[in-house]
Each structure stands twice: as C-alpha cells, then as structure tokens.
C-alpha cells in the first residue's frame, strides 16, 4: 500500500463520521490566517464533529467552541499560534453542570456525553497556552500533542464559572521545544473526578498539577531536561548530553569531565520544577513516574501514590531533588521505588505525620536508603 493510499484510508476512516470538514472552508479574500475558517467550519457543525485534515494551520486569534462541536484531527494537523492569545483552542460546553442535570429549553434532560477532541498537534509557540476545556461532563481528550504552552499545555478550567467532571484523557503528550517558557504547567486540572491515563509531559516546569479532588492519574510520566541551560543552543546541549552518555558507557567519564559538564548549568525548565503537584483532596497516582525535578510529588492535602517511581537523571545537572514533599493531611505511599542517582536526592520532606508507607524501596541519593530504613521501618 502506498503512503498516499494509506493517508486516504486514514482520512476516510476519521472523517466518515464527521459533519463538516475544514478542507471545505478555505481562507476568504483578505484573511491572513486560518482562525476565521475554523470558526466558520465549527459553526457549520453544532453538536456535531469537525474533521481537520493533515496540514499546517496558522492561528491568529483564539478559536472558541461553544456549540458542542467535537474535533477529529489528523495526527499531523499542526495548529500554531502566530499572535498573543490566551489559548489556541478554548472548548466550552456552555452548560452549567453544578446541578444534577442540564435541561433543554423544553424541560427535557440534555445528556449528550462522549463529546471529544481527538488527534492533532496544538503549538502555543510561546505566545499562547494550547488548549482549555470547560463546562462538560464525560468529555474525551485523546491522542493529542500540546507544544510550547506559555502558561499551560492543557488547562481543565473553571474560569468561565461553570463546572466540569469526568474528563477522560488518554495519550496526551505535552512538550516544550523552545526556550523562554520556564514556570509553565503541562497539565493543569482545576476540576474533579477526571481520569488521566498514559499522559507524558516533557519540559514544562510543573508537569501535572491537580487542584481539584478525586482525580486519577495512571501511568503518567513527567520528565525534563531537554530545553538547554540559558545561553546554550539545543544542539549544543544535546551533543554534550550524548557525549557524556557515551563516555560513561565506555568507562571514560572522569571527575574533570563531571566538573566541566556541571559548569554548563541546569536546563532552563528544571529550577523550581515539580513533576506532580497535588493540591486537591483524594487524588490517586498509580504507576506514575517523576523523572528529574526538584520535587517529585508535592502533596498539599493528602493523596495516594501507588506502584509509582522517582528518579533524578544526573546528566541533567540537577543537584537539588526531593522525592516527596508532604505539606498536610493523610498520605499513603505503597509499592513505590525511589532512586537517587546524583547523590543529592532526599526521600521525604515534611512532619512525618499521617503517612502510611507500604512495601516501598529507596536507594542512592543523600541517604535515601537510611531514610527508608527509618521511615519505612525496613532493614
């Protein structure tokens, strides 16, 4: 099968259930970006599905969706912010789910679940956050890439005053590939009762923040270090990392090489970095991995961390890292593995009260094993 034939089959499978196709809404005379054609196409598919084919799309103003139009985007549909705006896409279900039900004007129950956004690559380009979702229930977000969000990659937000719950998010990939964005958040979940599975966040200063309660994070991986230290180019930093890795494998890494590498500095997104920040109550982290951040799990109001891991990559030059910072309420940590590789890592920071440790292991770092023996009550 040729690449063209495969692409045509993919487009047919994706767009077969669509109510509108962006390809049928070209730019009009005088339009210099693709935002207006998105608006026209979305308006043509109320409570329907818009297909967005493969292509490069310049976004000059925020695309606001309030008619419950779902998006089915080709994996290579690349939406890039070309001007300052709050978000590239703001999907607002325009319904207040604070009440038990939402009603149509005639009084009948409106219960259109399983609206969605699937696919695509939204690039904030250092000018905008990528995607916000508000005012829905049982909404699905899947198979999407969120690049270079200025404040956030994904924001599950309360900012329009409504309510959202039961977001089901799967295979969300957030990554920064440009400098100047330190302090941003990959996934910012401000609401409750949502499920995030197989989500990966690379080089957002805060990887995943959950300020709502009873959210579930399963097999989520947060890591950082690809955005270079200030003053270095991406290729220069990548080459220095690769060189160290090769010398280590050959047994030729010396103390002098270590000093020279540390002198390059810490990658831009790692100072003040947090892999998982848990502000709300009763959040669960299952099978998650905090990989190279100043704080692995920052727990404000209690949580469950199970079958999860922590690691600090010494090649990233971060020499300040704590696996868990516990600020209050009950914390249960079970069957986790905490590893320090740079010799600086701490296992736990907090009062040590209201913590249950079950079946965990810890090694390396600045006395992590000794902390484990004391806190886990294991030999």
N, C-alpha and C positions, 0 to 999 in steps of 0.2 A: 504494500500500500504506500502510495506517495505521501509526502508531507502535506501537500495541498489537499489530497483526498481525505486524509485524517483530520485536517483542520475543518474541512467542510462537514464531515460527520460529527465532529465535536459541536460545531455551530448549530447544526440541525438538532442535536440532542438537547443542547442548552436552550435554544430559542424556540423549540417546538411548542412549549407551554407558555410562551410569552404573549402578552397583549400588545406590546409595542417594541420596536427595535430602533435603537439610536441611529442606526445607519439610514433610516428613513427620515431623519430630521437633520439635514445638513446645516451648516452655517448659512445665515442670510447675509445679504449685502450689507457691508459696514460692520459686521461682527468680527472681532479680532481674537476671540477665544471661544471655548466650547461650552461655557456655562449656560448661555441662553438656549442652546439646542437641547441640553439636558433638561432644562426647565420645561420646554415645550413637550419633550418626549414623556416626562413624568406626568405632566398634566393630561396627556392622552391615555394614561393607564391608571385611573383611580381604582384603588383596591385591586390592582392587577399586578402584572410582572413586566418590568422593562428589561430587555436584553441589551447588554453593552458589549459589542464585539471587540476583538483584539485591536489595539491601536494606542497612539499617544494622544492624550487629551489635555489641552491647556485650560486650567480653571482660573478665571479672573475674578470670580465672586462666589461666595458660599452657595452651594446647592442645598436648598431647604426642601425637604419632603414632608408634607403634612396631609397627603391624601391616601396614606397607607399603601403606597406603591412599593412593591418589593423589587429588589435588584438582582439580576442574574448576570454576572460579569465574567467575561473570558479571563483566565489567569493572567494574560498579557494585556489586559485593558489597564493602561497606566494613566491615572489621573494625577496631574502635577499642579500644585498651587503656583501661580505666576504673579500673585499680588498678596499683600497682607490681608488676612481674613481670620475669623475666629476658628472655623472648621472648613475643611474641604467639602464634607457632606455632613449635614445635620438631619437625621431621620427622627421625626417627631410624630408619634402615633395619634396626636391630637385627641387623646382620651384620658380622662382622669380615673385611674384605677384605684384611687383611695377607697371608693365604695366597693361593695361586694360584686356589683355588676355594672356594666356600661349599657346604656339603653339607646335605641334608635328613637327618632322623633315621634314615632307612633307608639312608643312604650314597650316595644318588643326588645328582648335581650340581644345586644350586639356582642358576639363572642367569636370574632374572627381571629383565631390563634394561628400559629405557624406562618406568620409573615416573616420575611427574611431578607438578608443581604448575603450573597454568596459570590466568592471569587473576587478578582481584581487586585490592583496594587494602587493604593492611595498614598501619595507622596506630599507631605506638608512642605517639603523643600525649605525648611527653616523659616517659613512665612506663616504657617497655619498649623493648628492641630489637625489630625487626619479625619477622625470620624467620631460623631456623637450620636448616641441613641437615647431616646426619651419616650416616656408615656406609651408603654406597651405591656403586653403580657405574653409569655411563651413565644418570644421572638428568637429566631435562629440567626446566628452570625457564624459563617464558616469559610474556611479556605481563602483567607484574605491576608494581604501583606500591607503593613502600615509603616511607611518610611518617614523618618525625619520630622516627627511632630514637634512643633515649637513648644507647646505645653504638654501635650499628650498624644499618644498614638490613638488609643481608643478611650473615650470617656462615656461611661454609662451614667447619665447625668440626671439630676433633679432640677437643673437650673431653670426650666420653664414652669416649675411649680406643680407638675403632675406627679405621677408615680410610675414605676416600672418594676416588674418582678419576673422571674422565670426566664431570664435571658439564658439561652443555651449557646455557648460559644465553643467552637472546636477548630483546631488548626489555625489559630491566629498567630501571625508572625510579625512582630514589631522589631524594627531595626533602624538605628541611626547610622548613616554612611557619610555624614558631614560634620564639621566642627561647629562650635558656637552654640550648642544646644544644651549645655550642662544645666541640670536642675529639672529636667522634664520627667514625665511619667509614661511608661509604656502602656499599661492597662490601669485605668482609674475607675474603679467600680464604686459608685456612691450609693447604690441601691442594694436591696436584699434579695435573698433566695435565688441567686443566679449560679450557674454551673459553667466552669471553665475547664476544658479538657484539652491536653496536648497543645498548649499555648507556649510559645517561645518568645522571649524578649531579650534583645541584644543591644547593649549600649544605650539604654535610657537610664538616667541617673537613679530613678526609682523604678524598679521593674514592674511590680504589680502592687497596687495599693487598694485595699478593701476597707472602705469606711462604712459600708453597710454591714448588716448582720446576716448570719446563716448562709453565707456564700460558700461554695465548694470549689476547690482548685485541685485538679487531678492531673498528674504527670506534666506539670508546668515547669519550665526550665528558664531561669534568669541568669544571664552572664554578661560580662563586659570586658572591655579592654582593646577593642579593635580600633576605636577612634584614638588617634595618636596623642601623646603628650603635646601640650601647647608648644608651638614653634617647629614641630616636625610635620612632614608630609605623610600621607597614608602609606605610600610605597616604602618610604624610608623606615617607618616604624614596623611595617610588616616584614621587611627584609631583616631588620635587627632581631625580631622575634624568631624568624625562621633560622637565622644563623645560630642563635642560642640553642634552639632545639636540636639542631644538627650536631653542634659541638658537645652537647650533653649526651647525645646518643653515642658519640664516638669516644666518650670519656675524656674529652679535652677541655671541659669547662673549668676555668681556674678562678681563684679569688680575685685576680686582677680583672678578668672578664666580667665577673659579677659586679665589681665596683663601677666599671665602665657602663654596664647596662643600667644599673640603678641611677647613674648620673643623667640618663636620658629623661628621667622623670616619670610621673604616673600618668597613664592615659586620662584624657580630659574628663570622661564621664564617671570616673571612679571616686574622686573625692566626694565625701558625704553621700556615697551611694548606699542604697538599701535594695536588696533583692525582693523581699516580700514585706510589705508594711501592712499590719493588721490593726485597724483602728476600731472596727465594729466588734460586736459580740458573736461568739459561737461560729466563727469561721473554721473551716477544716482544710488543711493542706495535706494531701495524700499523694505520695510518690513524687513530690516536688524536689527540685534541686536548686539550691542557692549557690551560685558559682562565681566567686570573685566579686565581693562587695565589702564595704566597710562594715555593714551589718547584714547578716544572712536573713534572719527573721526578727522583725521589730514588732513585738506584741504589746499592744496598748491595753486591751481589755479582755484578754483571755482567748484561747484558741486550742485546737487540736492539731498537732504536727505528727504525722504517722508515715512510716515507710519512706521517709524523705532524707535528703542529704545536704551537706555543706562542704564546700571546698574553696580554697584560695589558691589560684594559679600563681606561683612565684615568678613566672616570666612576665607577668603584668606589672611588677614592681610595687604592688600594693603591700605596705608593711604595717597596716593597721586594720584588723579584721576580727569581728566577734560573731560567733555563730548565732546566738540568741540574745537579744536584749528584751528583758521582761519587765514591763512597766506597771502591770497590775492585773488583778483578777486571776482566775484559775487557768493554768496551762498544763496540758497533758502532752508529753513527748514520748512516742513509742516506736521502737524498732527503727531508729534512725542511725545514720552513720555520719559522724562529724570528723573531717580530716583537715589538719593544718599542714601545709607543705612549705611555707615560707619561714616558719619558726617564730611567727609573731602572733598567731591566732589565739584568741580566748574562746572558751566554750560558752560561758554564760555571764551576763551582767544583770544584776537585779537583787532583790532581797532574799531570794531563795524560798519564799513562802508560796504556798498554794501551787506547787509544781509536782506533778507526778512523772517520774522517769521510769519507763518500762522497756527493758531489752535493748538499750542503745549501746553504741560503741563510739569511742573517740580516740584519736591518735594524733601525734605530732603537735605542731603549734607551740605556744609558750606554756607548756604544762597542761595541755588539754587532757592527757591521759590521767594526770594526777587529779585534775578537777573531776574527771569522770569517776575515779575511784571514790572520791568524797561525796559527789552529788548523786551518782547512780547507785552508790553502795555496792560496788562490784570490785573484785580484786584487780 
